[in-house]
Amino acid sequence: GPEEDLPVIIEDDVWVGANVTILKGVTIGRGSVIAAGGVVNKSTPPYSISGGVPAKTIRFRFTIDEILEHEKTLYPENERYTREELEKIFSETKTKINK
């Protein structure tokens, strides 16, 4: 029922391919790409490329330095990711990818 629904959050600068299914409670991180036909059942990190059934993070679109530069042109300073935040996201995600 409606009480069991959770919101789907799609952040800024996201590209979602054709025929993608995004399940309840998922957040698609800023700047991410979801490959066509993917089934997203878990939240994706920012600036990642994900795909498959179920969708998994394949890699990141940019390096940390490129993300920081990209964000300078798009977001006010108080809304940008810091280097420390991005390094944490990259290290946590790479651990998951390598397993």
ZADO-1210 file (C-alpha; in nm, 4 decimals, padded with zeros to 6 digits):
<atoms>
<atom x="00.0000" y="00.0000" z="00.0000" code="GLY" pos="1"/>
<atom x="00.0913" y="00.3688" z="-00.0064" code="PRO" pos="2"/>
<atom x="00.2351" y="00.3503" z="00.3458" code="GLU" pos="3"/>
<atom x="00.5050" y="00.1139" z="00.2173" code="GLU" pos="4"/>
<atom x="00.6219" y="00.3470" z="-00.0604" code="ASP" pos="5"/>
<atom x="00.9578" y="00.5207" z="-00.0348" code="LEU" pos="6"/>
<atom x="01.0621" y="00.8154" z="-00.2502" code="PRO" pos="7"/>
<atom x="01.2940" y="00.7848" z="-00.5490" code="VAL" pos="8"/>
<atom x="01.5420" y="01.0733" z="-00.5580" code="ILE" pos="9"/>
<atom x="01.7179" y="01.1631" z="-00.8825" code="ILE" pos="10"/>
<atom x="01.9786" y="01.4303" z="-00.8163" code="GLU" pos="11"/>
<atom x="02.1088" y="01.6945" z="-01.0601" code="ASP" pos="12"/>
<atom x="02.2936" y="01.6252" z="-01.3859" code="ASP" pos="13"/>
<atom x="02.1812" y="01.2602" z="-01.4138" code="VAL" pos="14"/>
<atom x="02.1304" y="01.0663" z="-01.7362" code="TRP" pos="15"/>
<atom x="01.9040" y="00.7618" z="-01.7288" code="VAL" pos="16"/>
<atom x="01.8988" y="00.5328" z="-02.0326" code="GLY" pos="17"/>
<atom x="01.5906" y="00.3816" z="-02.1961" code="ALA" pos="18"/>
<atom x="01.3886" y="00.1140" z="-02.0189" code="ASN" pos="19"/>
<atom x="01.5547" y="00.1609" z="-01.6792" code="VAL" pos="20"/>
<atom x="01.3628" y="00.0480" z="-01.3707" code="THR" pos="21"/>
<atom x="01.4324" y="00.2388" z="-01.0481" code="ILE" pos="22"/>
<atom x="01.2929" y="00.0738" z="-00.7368" code="LEU" pos="23"/>
<atom x="01.1543" y="00.2480" z="-00.4283" code="LYS" pos="24"/>
<atom x="01.3883" y="00.4185" z="-00.1841" code="GLY" pos="25"/>
<atom x="01.6750" y="00.4625" z="-00.4323" code="VAL" pos="26"/>
<atom x="01.8802" y="00.7807" z="-00.4735" code="THR" pos="27"/>
<atom x="02.0619" y="00.8325" z="-00.8034" code="ILE" pos="28"/>
<atom x="02.3673" y="01.0396" z="-00.7138" code="GLY" pos="29"/>
<atom x="02.4483" y="01.3709" z="-00.8775" code="ARG" pos="30"/>
<atom x="02.6147" y="01.3444" z="-01.2180" code="GLY" pos="31"/>
<atom x="02.5494" y="00.9709" z="-01.2529" code="SER" pos="32"/>
<atom x="02.4696" y="00.7695" z="-01.5639" code="VAL" pos="33"/>
<atom x="02.2419" y="00.4642" z="-01.5583" code="ILE" pos="34"/>
<atom x="02.2841" y="00.2332" z="-01.8582" code="ALA" pos="35"/>
<atom x="01.9808" y="00.1380" z="-02.0664" code="ALA" pos="36"/>
<atom x="01.7801" y="-00.1565" z="-01.9373" code="GLY" pos="37"/>
<atom x="01.9271" y="-00.1422" z="-01.5862" code="GLY" pos="38"/>
<atom x="01.7321" y="-00.2282" z="-01.2737" code="VAL" pos="39"/>
<atom x="01.8455" y="00.0011" z="-00.9933" code="VAL" pos="40"/>
<atom x="01.7673" y="-00.1506" z="-00.6547" code="ASN" pos="41"/>
<atom x="02.0328" y="00.0345" z="-00.4481" code="LYS" pos="42"/>
<atom x="02.1419" y="00.3973" z="-00.4390" code="SER" pos="43"/>
<atom x="02.4248" y="00.4981" z="-00.6719" code="THR" pos="44"/>
<atom x="02.7218" y="00.7161" z="-00.5763" code="PRO" pos="45"/>
<atom x="02.7637" y="01.0573" z="-00.7379" code="PRO" pos="46"/>
<atom x="02.9395" y="01.0743" z="-01.0768" code="TYR" pos="47"/>
<atom x="02.9197" y="00.6980" z="-01.1258" code="SER" pos="48"/>
<atom x="02.8261" y="00.4841" z="-01.4251" code="ILE" pos="49"/>
<atom x="02.5975" y="00.1962" z="-01.3309" code="SER" pos="50"/>
<atom x="02.4264" y="-00.0751" z="-01.5296" code="GLY" pos="51"/>
<atom x="02.3001" y="-00.4302" z="-01.5307" code="GLY" pos="52"/>
<atom x="02.0304" y="-00.6364" z="-01.3628" code="VAL" pos="53"/>
<atom x="02.0610" y="-00.5560" z="-01.0804" code="PRO" pos="54"/>
<atom x="02.2569" y="-00.2369" z="-01.1529" code="ALA" pos="55"/>
<atom x="02.6115" y="-00.2216" z="-01.0206" code="LYS" pos="56"/>
<atom x="02.8626" y="00.0605" z="-01.0252" code="THR" pos="57"/>
<atom x="03.0935" y="00.0004" z="-01.3201" code="ILE" pos="58"/>
<atom x="03.3234" y="00.2983" z="-01.2770" code="ARG" pos="59"/>
<atom x="03.3279" y="00.6736" z="-01.2153" code="PHE" pos="60"/>
<atom x="03.2829" y="00.9272" z="-01.4941" code="ARG" pos="61"/>
<atom x="03.5680" y="01.1532" z="-01.3804" code="PHE" pos="62"/>
<atom x="03.8664" y="01.1688" z="-01.1474" code="THR" pos="63"/>
<atom x="03.8295" y="01.3524" z="-00.8176" code="ILE" pos="64"/>
<atom x="04.0149" y="01.6562" z="-00.9576" code="ASP" pos="65"/>
<atom x="03.7855" y="01.6649" z="-01.2618" code="GLU" pos="66"/>
<atom x="03.4766" y="01.6456" z="-01.0399" code="ILE" pos="67"/>
<atom x="03.5993" y="01.9326" z="-00.8233" code="LEU" pos="68"/>
<atom x="03.6618" y="02.1454" z="-01.1334" code="GLU" pos="69"/>
<atom x="03.3247" y="02.0474" z="-01.2838" code="HIS" pos="70"/>
<atom x="03.1410" y="02.1410" z="-00.9650" code="GLU" pos="71"/>
<atom x="03.3062" y="02.4852" z="-00.9549" code="LYS" pos="72"/>
<atom x="03.1259" y="02.5745" z="-01.2765" code="THR" pos="73"/>
<atom x="02.7843" y="02.4340" z="-01.1769" code="LEU" pos="74"/>
<atom x="02.7278" y="02.4688" z="-00.8028" code="TYR" pos="75"/>
<atom x="02.7678" y="02.7368" z="-00.5374" code="PRO" pos="76"/>
<atom x="03.0505" y="02.6702" z="-00.2940" code="GLU" pos="77"/>
<atom x="02.8226" y="02.5560" z="-00.0115" code="ASN" pos="78"/>
<atom x="02.6676" y="02.2833" z="-00.2341" code="GLU" pos="79"/>
<atom x="02.9896" y="02.1350" z="-00.3773" code="ARG" pos="80"/>
<atom x="03.1469" y="01.8081" z="-00.2727" code="TYR" pos="81"/>
<atom x="03.4750" y="01.8411" z="-00.0866" code="THR" pos="82"/>
<atom x="03.7829" y="01.6422" z="-00.1773" code="ARG" pos="83"/>
<atom x="03.7470" y="01.4474" z="00.1487" code="GLU" pos="84"/>
<atom x="03.3847" y="01.3516" z="00.0729" code="GLU" pos="85"/>
<atom x="03.4766" y="01.2365" z="-00.2780" code="LEU" pos="86"/>
<atom x="03.7779" y="01.0378" z="-00.1572" code="GLU" pos="87"/>
<atom x="03.5544" y="00.8590" z="00.0945" code="LYS" pos="88"/>
<atom x="03.2923" y="00.7817" z="-00.1739" code="ILE" pos="89"/>
<atom x="03.5573" y="00.6559" z="-00.4177" code="PHE" pos="90"/>
<atom x="03.7290" y="00.4350" z="-00.1590" code="SER" pos="91"/>
<atom x="03.4014" y="00.2814" z="-00.0349" code="GLU" pos="92"/>
<atom x="03.2774" y="00.2153" z="-00.3871" code="THR" pos="93"/>
<atom x="03.6043" y="00.0758" z="-00.5203" code="LYS" pos="94"/>
<atom x="03.6058" y="-00.1718" z="-00.2308" code="THR" pos="95"/>
<atom x="03.2599" y="-00.2919" z="-00.3384" code="LYS" pos="96"/>
<atom x="03.3603" y="-00.3107" z="-00.7072" code="ILE" pos="97"/>
<atom x="03.6738" y="-00.5139" z="-00.6369" code="ASN" pos="98"/>
<atom x="03.4907" y="-00.7827" z="-00.4371" code="LYS" pos="99"/>
</atoms>
